[in-house]
Amino acid sequence: MPPRFQLDEDDDSAHEAAVFVKAPDHAYAAVYSPLRQRIRQAVVREVEREMPVLAAIQAKYRSPLLDHVFILTGMLGNHAFFMIALPFLHLFGGGMFSRGLTFVVLWSIYFSGWVKDYISAPRPTSPPIAQITRSPAHTFEYGFPSSHTTYVVATILYISHFMLYHWATSLTSVLMFWTVGAVIVVGRIYCGLHSFVDVAGGIVIGTLEALAFIRFYPQLDALLLSTPGPLYMAAILYVALKNIPRALDLCPCCIDSYCATSVTLGLALGTWAHARLPFLWWNGVSDRIAWDVSLSPFKSIARCTIGLALVVAWKLLSKKPVTAIVQDYFFESVQSECDDIKPLTSDDKDVSLKTTEDPPDQTDFKIPSASAISECCYGTHELMASPENIARIPIYAGIGIMVYVVAPVLFYLFYLNPVQN
């Protein structure tokens, strides 16, 4: 059965959100393991219990001004923001701190997406909840946990550690930083995109992730810079992507996981190559891009322009040829018995979402066969195995290589590096 969508008519045209109609409960019971189903049912019951409270919050506090504020803060967690903001951390010589922070941000997308696919709990129902967003693709994803909350908590904890223990930053600055994060988290509830239990799950996962990276990232960074470092990173990526849980519905969380983790692969490859090109080093430091406060404003702006242009150009120009190569030379079509589930294409996720006002009809939902279930060939399986998705690995890995190899080479050739001391 092709995906069905329904329009949230409570929102005006600027806030339209297409809401994916999930499979009926008996389908999950037939496909998922008993443990997975019990966890899912517990989360679903909690979301349903919170619905009156969530609706009351919107009824009492919703206003055009707050709509715009929380829409803008929600955009701090989308692909465009990460693609534009994260490279600057590295171009200004952030080194290991920038790499650690990038890993924290991008792997929080993987960890939260993994849990979303495993539990498969829907977002708050719309209507009665109005889902306020300018990124309708978010409403296709499961609800628990909140990805925005996961990455905000993980990121702020990681940065706060450096602010307090390495940079001697005042406590007031740290509290202001946390206030911004709290606004983003509150906005997920205000916008009707998450329940309290979704946010709580994101806080727990983000906290655990941040603590792990604070403790172990220096060792991981040294491992990735070693001679077999690229092999280690490729192995980590393979294990992570291969073990994404298959969800019954076409939740695009797996697409985000492929994109985010592939950037960290490219970051590791780029750093490894940079460390083996001595002409790019500054004052003998091999693992960070040359930069110093002594650079003129003109050179700093030129470096930012070159770095951002490389990332954007690679992302735009590489998609078609890389996908064609994967399709023609390296991809074997995956045939499963889930013919009733139509794979979601990149165009469906990134550009437009078809909607219908017809009420959902779940009586004809075809549950995958036993053989398809045993091979995990249902729901998101075909979405993950599509050539468009496999192509995302080299496409997004290329971003890290652009930042750590191509951009520094251009800085060197155009004399945009600081003078060696």
C-alpha positions in Angstrom: 0.0 0.0 0.0 1.5 3.4 -0.9 2.1 5.9 1.9 -0.9 8.0 2.8 -0.7 11.5 4.2 -3.2 13.8 5.7 -3.0 17.6 6.1 -3.2 19.3 9.4 -6.0 21.7 8.7 -5.6 23.6 12.0 -2.4 25.2 10.7 -2.3 28.1 8.2 -0.5 27.6 4.9 2.9 28.7 6.3 2.7 26.0 8.9 1.4 23.0 7.0 2.7 19.6 8.0 2.1 16.4 6.3 1.6 13.6 8.8 2.5 10.1 8.0 -0.3 7.6 8.9 1.3 4.7 10.7 0.6 1.0 10.4 -2.1 -0.4 12.7 -1.0 -1.8 16.1 -1.7 -5.4 15.1 0.9 -5.1 12.3 3.6 -4.1 14.8 2.6 -7.0 17.1 3.1 -9.4 14.2 6.5 -8.1 13.1 8.3 -6.8 16.2 9.8 -8.9 19.0 7.9 -9.1 22.2 10.4 -6.9 24.0 10.4 -4.3 21.3 6.6 -4.3 21.2 6.2 -3.9 24.9 8.6 -0.9 24.9 6.7 0.6 22.0 3.3 0.2 23.6 4.6 1.8 26.9 5.8 4.9 25.0 2.6 5.1 22.9 0.5 4.9 26.0 2.5 7.7 27.6 2.2 9.9 24.5 -1.6 9.3 24.4 -1.8 10.2 28.1 0.0 13.5 27.5 -2.2 14.5 24.6 -4.7 16.6 26.6 -1.8 18.5 28.3 0.0 19.2 25.0 -3.2 20.4 23.5 -3.9 22.7 26.5 -0.4 24.2 26.2 -0.9 25.1 22.6 -4.4 26.5 23.3 -3.1 28.7 26.1 0.3 29.9 24.8 0.2 29.7 21.1 0.8 33.1 19.3 2.2 34.2 15.9 5.3 35.6 17.6 6.1 32.4 19.5 5.3 30.4 16.3 8.1 32.3 14.5 10.5 32.1 17.4 10.2 28.4 17.8 10.2 27.7 14.1 13.5 29.5 13.8 15.0 27.7 16.8 13.9 24.4 15.3 15.9 25.2 12.1 19.1 25.0 14.2 18.8 21.2 13.9 18.3 20.8 10.2 20.8 19.6 7.5 21.4 23.1 6.1 22.5 24.5 9.4 24.9 21.7 10.2 26.4 21.8 6.7 27.0 25.6 6.9 28.0 26.0 10.6 30.1 23.0 11.4 32.9 23.5 8.7 33.7 26.9 10.2 34.8 25.2 13.5 37.5 23.4 11.5 38.5 26.2 9.2 39.3 28.4 12.2 41.8 25.8 13.5 39.5 24.1 16.1 41.4 20.8 15.8 40.5 18.0 18.1 37.8 20.1 19.9 36.0 20.8 16.6 36.3 17.2 15.5 34.9 15.9 18.9 32.0 18.4 18.7 31.2 17.4 15.1 31.2 13.7 16.2 28.9 14.6 19.1 26.4 16.5 17.0 26.3 14.1 14.1 26.3 10.9 16.0 23.5 12.2 18.2 21.4 12.1 15.0 22.4 8.4 14.6 21.7 7.4 18.2 18.4 9.1 18.4 17.4 7.8 15.0 18.4 4.3 16.0 16.1 4.4 19.0 13.3 6.0 17.0 13.4 3.1 14.5 13.6 0.5 17.2 10.7 1.8 19.3 8.6 3.2 16.4 6.4 5.4 18.5 4.4 8.1 16.7 4.6 11.8 17.3 1.6 13.5 19.0 -1.5 13.2 16.9 -2.4 16.0 14.5 -5.1 17.0 15.0 -5.8 17.8 17.8 -2.2 18.9 18.2 -1.1 21.5 15.6 2.4 20.6 14.2 4.2 23.8 13.5 7.2 23.4 11.2 8.7 24.7 8.0 10.4 21.2 7.5 7.4 18.9 6.8 9.8 15.9 6.4 10.3 15.9 10.2 6.7 14.8 10.7 7.5 11.6 8.8 9.8 10.5 11.6 8.8 8.7 14.7 8.6 10.7 17.9 10.7 9.0 20.6 13.2 10.3 21.4 13.4 13.9 20.2 16.5 14.3 17.9 16.7 18.0 18.5 16.8 17.5 22.3 19.4 14.7 22.0 21.8 16.8 20.0 21.1 20.0 22.0 21.8 18.3 25.3 24.8 16.4 24.0 26.3 19.5 22.3 25.8 21.8 25.2 27.2 19.3 27.8 30.3 18.7 25.6 30.9 22.5 25.1 30.2 23.3 28.7 32.9 20.8 29.8 35.5 22.8 27.7 34.1 26.1 28.9 34.4 25.2 32.6 37.5 23.0 32.6 39.7 24.2 29.7 38.7 27.8 28.8 37.9 29.2 32.3 34.6 30.6 31.0 32.4 32.3 33.6 29.4 30.4 35.0 27.1 33.2 33.7 28.2 32.5 30.1 27.6 28.8 30.6 24.1 29.5 32.0 23.3 31.7 29.0 24.4 28.9 26.7 22.1 26.5 28.5 19.2 29.0 28.3 19.4 29.0 24.5 19.4 25.2 24.5 16.3 25.2 26.8 14.4 27.4 24.4 15.1 24.9 21.6 13.9 22.0 23.7 10.8 23.8 24.9 10.0 24.7 21.3 9.7 21.0 20.3 6.8 20.6 22.7 5.3 24.0 21.8 5.4 23.2 18.1 3.5 19.9 18.7 6.3 17.8 17.3 7.2 16.0 20.5 5.7 14.9 23.8 7.3 15.2 27.3 8.4 11.6 27.1 10.1 12.2 23.8 12.0 15.1 25.3 12.9 13.1 28.4 14.3 10.3 26.2 16.4 12.9 24.2 17.8 14.3 27.5 18.9 10.8 28.7 20.5 9.8 25.4 22.2 13.1 24.8 23.6 13.1 28.4 25.0 9.6 28.0 26.5 10.4 24.6 28.2 13.6 25.8 29.7 11.8 28.8 31.0 9.1 26.6 32.6 11.5 24.1 34.1 13.7 26.9 35.7 10.6 28.4 36.8 8.7 25.3 37.0 11.0 22.3 40.7 11.9 22.7 41.6 8.2 22.5 39.3 7.8 19.5 40.8 10.8 17.8 44.3 9.3 18.2 43.1 6.0 16.9 41.6 7.6 13.8 44.9 9.5 13.1 47.0 6.3 13.3 48.1 4.6 10.1 45.1 2.2 10.0 42.7 5.0 11.1 40.6 5.1 7.9 40.0 1.3 8.2 38.8 1.7 11.8 36.4 4.5 10.8 35.1 2.5 7.9 34.5 -0.5 10.2 32.6 1.7 12.7 30.4 3.1 10.0 29.7 -0.3 8.5 28.7 -1.8 11.8 26.6 1.3 12.7 24.7 1.4 9.4 24.2 -2.3 9.1 22.6 -2.5 12.5 20.0 0.2 12.1 16.7 -1.4 13.2 14.2 -2.1 10.4 11.1 -0.2 11.1 7.7 -1.2 9.8 6.9 2.3 8.5 8.9 4.4 6.0 10.5 6.6 8.7 13.3 8.6 7.1 15.5 8.6 10.2 17.8 6.1 8.5 18.5 8.7 5.8 19.6 11.2 8.4 21.8 8.5 10.0 23.5 7.7 6.7 24.1 11.4 6.0 25.4 12.3 9.5 27.7 9.4 10.1 29.1 9.6 6.5 30.2 13.2 7.2 32.2 11.9 10.2 33.8 9.3 7.9 34.9 12.0 5.6 36.1 14.1 8.5 38.3 11.2 9.8 39.7 10.5 6.2 40.4 14.2 5.7 42.1 14.7 9.0 44.2 11.6 8.4 45.3 12.8 5.0 46.0 16.3 6.3 48.3 14.9 9.0 50.3 13.3 6.2 50.8 16.5 4.1 53.5 18.5 5.9 53.2 21.5 3.6 49.7 22.1 5.1 51.0 22.1 8.7 51.4 25.3 10.7 54.1 25.4 13.3 54.5 21.7 13.2 50.8 21.0 14.1 49.5 18.3 11.8 46.0 17.6 13.0 44.4 21.1 12.6 43.9 23.5 9.8 46.4 26.4 9.8 44.8 29.5 11.3 45.9 32.3 13.7 44.3 35.6 15.0 47.1 37.4 13.1 45.3 36.8 9.8 43.8 39.9 8.2 40.0 40.2 8.0 40.3 39.9 4.2 42.1 36.6 4.4 39.8 35.2 7.1 36.7 36.1 5.0 38.4 34.7 1.8 39.0 31.4 3.7 35.4 31.2 4.9 34.1 31.9 1.4 36.3 29.3 -0.2 35.5 26.6 2.5 31.7 27.2 2.3 31.7 27.3 -1.5 33.6 24.0 -1.7 31.1 22.3 0.7 28.0 23.6 -1.1 29.5 23.0 -4.6 30.4 19.4 -3.7 27.0 18.7 -2.2 25.2 20.1 -5.2 27.4 18.8 -8.0 28.3 15.3 -6.7 24.7 14.0 -6.2 23.9 13.0 -9.8 27.2 11.5 -10.9 27.8 9.6 -7.6 24.3 8.2 -7.6 24.7 7.2 -11.2 27.9 5.4 -10.4 26.4 3.5 -7.5 23.4 2.6 -9.6 25.3 1.4 -12.7 28.4 -0.2 -11.3 28.1 -1.1 -7.6 24.4 -1.5 -6.8 22.4 -4.7 -7.1 18.7 -4.1 -6.7 17.2 -5.5 -3.5 14.0 -7.4 -4.0 11.9 -8.1 -1.0 8.4 -9.4 -0.4 7.3 -6.0 0.9 5.9 -4.9 -2.5 3.0 -3.3 -0.7 5.4 -0.7 0.8 6.6 2.0 -1.7 10.1 3.2 -1.0 10.4 6.9 -0.2 12.7 8.7 -2.6 15.0 11.6 -1.8 12.6 13.9 -3.7 9.8 12.8 -1.4 11.9 13.7 1.7 13.8 16.8 0.6 11.5 18.7 -1.8 7.8 18.0 -1.5 5.3 15.9 0.4 2.1 14.7 -1.3 -1.0 15.1 0.9 -4.6 13.9 0.9 -7.6 14.8 3.0 -8.9 11.3 2.7 -9.2 9.6 6.1 -6.7 6.8 6.6 -7.8 3.3 5.8 -5.7 0.8 7.7 -7.9 -2.2 7.1 -6.0 -3.2 3.9 -2.5 -2.9 5.4 -0.6 -5.9 4.3 1.7 -7.3 7.0 5.1 -8.5 5.6 5.5 -12.3 5.2 7.4 -14.5 7.5 10.4 -14.8 5.2 10.5 -11.0 4.7 10.4 -10.5 8.5 13.2 -13.1 9.1 15.4 -11.2 6.7 14.3 -7.7 8.0 13.1 -6.9 4.4 10.2 -4.7 5.3 9.5 -1.0 5.8 12.8 1.0 5.9 14.8 -1.9 4.4 14.2 -0.8 0.9 14.6 2.8 1.8 18.1 2.1 3.2 19.1 -0.2 0.4 18.2 2.2 -2.4 21.0 3.5 -4.7 20.1 7.1 -3.7 20.8 6.3 0.0 24.0 4.2 -0.6 25.3 7.2 -2.7 24.9 9.4 0.3 27.9 7.8 2.0 30.5 9.1 -0.5 28.6 12.3 -1.1 28.5 13.3 2.6 32.0 11.9 3.3 33.2 14.2 0.6 32.2 17.2 2.8 34.9 16.3 5.4 37.5 15.8 2.7 36.6 19.2 1.2 37.2 20.9 4.6 40.4 19.1 5.7 42.2 18.5 2.3 40.9 20.6 -0.6 40.3 23.8 1.3 43.7 23.8 3.1 45.5 23.1 -0.3 43.7 26.2 -1.8 44.6 28.3 1.3 48.3 27.2 0.8 48.2 28.0 -3.0 46.6 31.4 -2.5 48.8 32.4 0.4 45.8 32.5 2.9 47.7 30.8 5.7 49.2 32.5 8.7 53.0 33.1 8.7 55.0 30.3 10.3 56.6 31.3 13.6 
